[in-house]
Amino acid sequence: MRISVSGQECVGEDNIDLWANVNLDALIPAHTLFFPDKHQVWVYYATGTSLYPNAKLVLDTRFAHSTRETGVRGGWSSHDGESANARCSCLFSDTIGTAVGRKLKPYIGYSGAAQIWKCDTTDTNDNTNLFQAYIESKSYAPWGLGRRGGMTKEAMLIANPSSGIIVYLRIFVNEGAESPVSKAVLTAISDSESETKVFPLFGESRMAECLSVRFRVGDLTPADVAWSLDGVVIPVSYQGER
């Protein structure tokens, strides 16, 4: 829940299926912190039979919005992997030493060993552990429910340039079937390599005869790479009734 100008509001509707998996009998069922620099609430929680938190939800308050019917919606993402195995969490100085600075970073007590990890760093792995990062959309039927459609042109990515880095697109058709994975390379294409954005196409991403589509963009497998994406352009077309 949260307290806002609208009073007390539920913030859990988007994750109602995940809340049901919290192990309330765990030694540490959950803990949370607010990271002001990124306007994010981090929630660590134990799932299944785990005695300590092994999953993480992040609410970006800038993307959350109030609704009259179901409370606060939007702004959520989920994290797993090693950095989600946190028995405790807190904010502390980014620089630890005789003199500590006033800039704060999140720290976690790592469950796998007697270690303290600093989060929100420039590292592209979790203390040498690779992880897979991606953005997955909801399902869409832009041509209308019960109608068929597709893409007669390739999808296009808008991103920051990054030499040699590959981002993958996976399309889930009709709530399950997968189209072939396509990829886009983020290398700058000008001779000077001075562009601030690149617009690569996802080769072989055309599709047809779809009732609904869902998109996943990012790493294909756990990888030690970094990328920054702005958007994906999906040129859909109507192809007829079902």
N, C-alpha and C positions, 0 to 999 in steps of 0.2 A: 504494500500500500504506500501511497504518498499523500502528503498534505500540500494542497495548492490553493490558489484563489477560489477554486471550485469546491473546496472542502476535501474530504477524504476520498481518494480515488484508487481503484484497483490497477495495478501495473502488470498483473500476471496473466492476462487473457491470452497473449500471444504464445505463452510457454506452458499452458495448462497441462499438456501432455508430459512435459519434462518435470514439472513440480510433483506430479504423481509418482515419479521414480525416486524421490529423495528418501534416503534411508534414515528415518527418524530415530532408529535404534543405534546409529553410529556413535562412536565415542565423540566425534566432532561432526555433527550433521551438516553445519554450514557456517560460513562467516562472510563478511562483506566489507568493502571499503569504497570510498568515493575519491576519484582521481580528478581534482579540480582542473589541472592543465588541459585535460581532454574532455571534460564535462561528462565523465563516464562513471557509472556505478558498476563495480565488479562483484559478482556473487559466486563464491565457491561452494560446492555442495557435494555430498556423498551420494552415490547411486548404487542400486543393487544391494550387494552384501558388503560393500566397502565400508570400513570403519572410519575412514577419513575422506575429506573432499577429493574427488577425482575428476570433476567436471567444472566448467565455469561458464557463466552467462555474463554478458556485458550489455548494459543499457546506455546508449549515447543519448543524453537528455536533449540534445539539439534536434534529434530526429523523432522524438516521441511527441505524440499529440493527443489531446483529450478528445474523447467521444462521449456523447450523451448516453449511449446504450451500454458500452462495454469497458468504460474506463480509459486508461492510457494505452495506446496502440503504437507499434512501430519503434524503431531504434534499437532492436535487440540483435545480438549475434551470439554464437556459441563457440566455445573453445574447448579442445581436449588436448591430449598429449601431456608431456612431462610438466609443463608450466602450470597445468591445472591441478597437479598433485600438491596441494598447499594445505598444511595443517593450520596455518595462521597467516595473517596479512596485516600490513600497516604502511603508513607513509613515513618516510624518513629522508634525511638530507641526501641529495645526489652525490655529494662528496663526503666521505667518511674519513676522519683523521683528527689531528689536534684541533684544527679549525674546520668547522662544518658550515656549509653554505645554507642559504634559506630556500633554495629551490628543492622541492620535494619530489621523490620518486616512490612508486610502490615497491615493497619488499615482501617476499613470501618465505615462510619456513617450509622448505621442500620435504615432502613426506618420504622420499626414497633414500635419504641419507641425512646426516646431521649437517645440513647446509642452509645457508640463507642466500636467496637469489634476488638480484635487483631486476625489476621489470622495466619495460619501456626503454630499452636500449637500442643501439643500432645493429645488434647482432641479428643474424638471419637463421639462428638455430637456438634451441633451448639447452644451453650448456653442452654443446656438441650433439644433442639429439635433434634429428631432422623432424620437421613437421610439414604437413600439407595445408596450404591456405587457399581458400576459394570463396567466391560469392555465388550463392544459389538463389535464383528468383522464385517467386510463386508461379503457379501454372496460369497460362494465358490462353484465351481463345479470341484473338483480335478480330477474326472474321465472323464471329458470332457463334453462340452455342448451337451445336448440331450441324454446323457447316464445316466444310473442309477448306484448308488453306495451306500455305507453305511459304518458301522463300525462293524466288527466281534468281536472286543475286546473293553473293556471299555476305555474311555478317561482317561488320567493321568494328574495330576496337579503337578507342581514344585513350591514350596513355602517355605517361612520361617516357622519353627515350631511355633505353638501357641496353647497351651493346651486348648482343648475343643471347639476351634473355627471351625465353619462349613462354607464352601464355596459351593455355589450352581452353577450348570451348567444347563442352559436352551438352548435347540437346536431348532431353527426355521427351519422347513423343507419346501422346495418349496415355499419360500417367503410368509410364513404365518402360516402354521400348526405347532403346538408346540408338541414336544415329551415330555414324562413325565420328570419332574424335577429330577435331580440326585444330589447327594451331596458327598463331600469329607471332611474328618476331618483332621485338621492340627496338631493334637497331635503327638508329637514325639513317636516313637515306641520302641526305645532301652531302656534297663534297666537304663542306665545312663542318658538318655534324652539329650545327648550331641551333637546330630547331628545338623548341621547348615542348612540343607535342608531336606524337607520331600517330598515323591513322592506318595501321596495317589491316589487311583483309584476312579473315579466317578461311583459308582455302578449303574447298570441298564442303562448305557448310550449308549448301542449298538443301532444301527438303520439300516434300510434296505430300499431299493427301493426309494432312494432319487434322485431328479434331482439337487437340490442345498441345501446348509446348511449354517446357520448363527449361531454364538455362543455367548451366554451371560454368563459371569462368575463373581460371586461376591455375594452380599447380595440378598436374595430372597425378603425381605421386609425391611423397615427402621429398623436399628439396631444400638446398642451402642457397636460395636466391632471394632477391628483393625486387618487387615491382610496385608501381603506383598507377592505378587505373582510374579513369574519369567516367567512362561509360562504354556501352556496347550499342551499336546501331543495328537493329534487326529489320530488314526491308521485307515485310510480310505482304502476301497477296492472297486474294480470295480465289478459290478454285471450284466452288460449286456446292450444292446441297449434299447432305449425307446420302 
